[in-house]
């Protein structure tokens, strides 16, 4: 492609401008681009790159500076130590982490594919017993079906204690 101004040299600068929704493209050679006042930065110096990265890192450290100063009164672990080790020192650390995040412990990022957006309803021991007490003997087959569904759900959720209780209730109902 030739330069649009001199029409002799090869265009090496391709400029696209969008003004008021109108798109205009300019294809210029290096010399014509300099004459038009379009500066071209060929390379980014290593010093500039490193200094900008360090500055950005220091800004993020300053923002989390107050967070890293909070420490557990029991074991003394700080947020910075927790981030490095990925291990907590004692049960009190959960309260320290909550304070460091101002109680904001909900996930706000993206969720992986295949993960349900809301947690499925899991029947607790008390819920299962209340359901069983509310049903009469005349609806024994309905109660057995409900128990089987709860049993399957408990096994799928790997809640084996609840599954064992539901299994025992199902056996007692069948006898």
Buried (B, 14 or more C-beta within 10 A) or exposed (E): EEBEBEEEBEBBBEBEEEEEEEEEEBBBBBBBBEEEEEEEEEEEEEEEEEEEEEEEEEEEEEEEEEBBEBBBEEBEBBBBBBEEEEEBBEEEBEEBBEEBEEEEEEEEEEEEEEEEEEEEEEBEEEEBBEBBEEBEEEEEEEBBEBBEEBBEBBBEEEBEEBBEBBBEBBEEBEE
